[in-house]
Amino acid sequence: METTPSGLLLSRDLMFTVKIVSTARELGRTVRAVGRVEQAEAFLTEHRPRAVFVDLAAGDLVAPESLAKLMATAPDVPFLAFGPHVDADALEAARAAGCREVMPRSKFTLKLPDLIRTYLGDAPAAG
């Protein structure tokens, strides 16, 4: 049974996508990954997720103008960005764009379960 995703991931990195989606699933949440701005915009409009995870290594998908467009589509949804620690410009651009949290990928990986619990809510009760 497919549940409505509570989170959105903007990423083109298959290995990292699997890690995030599977961690969310283990915690009883659903995260949908998309690789194109149009997909992200449609998802935000239709589903209004609780949070958007932004992989800053995803090129034009997460360019400042793309993030601005997506944030305007869902201004009440928090965007959480992560990227290579050596890419200080991308991390700063995400902060400037209005991402609620911005961190290096290593810190994001360590905090992932807590971020999912915090932003996507506790898992629904089994029943």
C-alpha positions in Angstrom: 0.0 0.0 0.0 1.5 3.3 -1.1 1.2 6.1 1.4 1.3 9.8 0.6 4.9 10.8 0.8 5.7 13.1 3.7 9.0 14.3 2.3 10.5 15.3 -1.0 14.1 14.8 -2.0 15.7 16.8 -4.8 18.6 14.6 -5.9 20.2 12.9 -8.9 22.6 10.7 -6.8 21.2 7.2 -6.8 23.2 5.9 -3.9 22.3 8.8 -1.6 18.7 8.7 -2.7 18.5 5.1 -1.7 20.0 5.9 1.7 17.5 8.7 2.4 14.5 6.9 1.1 15.3 3.7 3.0 16.1 5.5 6.3 12.7 7.2 6.0 11.0 3.9 5.3 12.7 2.3 8.4 11.2 5.2 10.5 7.8 4.7 9.0 7.9 7.7 6.7 7.8 8.0 2.9 10.2 10.3 0.9 9.8 10.7 -2.9 12.9 11.6 -4.9 12.7 13.7 -8.0 15.4 14.7 -10.5 13.8 17.5 -12.4 12.4 21.0 -11.4 9.1 20.3 -13.1 8.6 17.1 -11.2 9.4 18.9 -7.9 7.0 21.7 -8.7 4.2 19.3 -9.5 4.9 17.3 -6.4 4.9 20.3 -4.1 1.7 21.6 -5.6 -0.1 18.2 -5.3 1.2 16.8 -2.1 2.5 19.6 0.1 5.2 17.5 1.9 6.3 18.3 5.4 9.9 19.0 4.2 12.1 19.1 1.2 15.6 17.6 1.3 18.0 19.4 -1.1 21.1 17.7 -2.5 23.3 20.6 -3.5 25.2 18.4 -5.9 22.2 18.0 -8.1 23.1 20.8 -10.6 20.4 22.8 -12.2 17.8 21.1 -10.1 19.0 23.0 -7.1 20.4 26.2 -8.7 19.4 29.3 -6.8 16.7 30.2 -9.3 15.2 26.7 -9.2 15.2 26.7 -5.4 13.5 30.2 -5.4 10.8 28.9 -7.7 10.2 25.8 -5.7 10.2 27.7 -2.4 7.6 30.1 -3.8 5.5 27.1 -4.8 5.3 25.9 -1.2 6.4 28.8 1.1 5.3 27.0 4.2 7.4 23.9 3.6 11.0 23.9 5.1 13.9 23.2 2.8 16.9 21.4 4.2 20.1 21.5 2.1 23.2 19.4 2.2 26.3 19.2 0.0 30.0 18.6 -0.1 31.8 20.5 2.6 34.3 21.7 0.1 31.6 23.5 -1.9 31.2 26.5 0.4 29.7 28.6 -2.3 26.8 26.1 -2.8 26.2 25.9 1.0 26.2 29.7 1.3 23.9 30.0 -1.8 21.4 27.6 -0.1 21.5 29.7 3.1 20.9 32.9 1.0 18.0 31.2 -0.9 16.2 30.6 2.4 16.9 26.9 3.3 16.0 26.4 6.9 19.0 24.2 7.6 22.2 23.9 5.5 25.0 21.5 6.3 27.8 19.4 4.9 26.8 16.0 3.6 28.7 14.2 6.4 26.7 16.0 9.1 23.5 15.5 7.2 24.2 11.7 7.0 24.8 11.6 10.8 21.7 13.6 11.6 19.4 12.0 9.0 17.3 9.9 11.4 16.8 12.9 13.7 16.0 15.2 10.8 13.4 12.8 9.5 11.8 12.5 12.9 11.9 16.3 13.4 10.6 17.4 10.0 8.5 14.5 8.9 6.9 13.7 12.2 6.8 10.6 14.3 5.9 7.3 12.6 2.2 6.5 12.5 1.1 4.1 15.2 0.9 0.5 14.0 -2.6 -0.8 14.0 
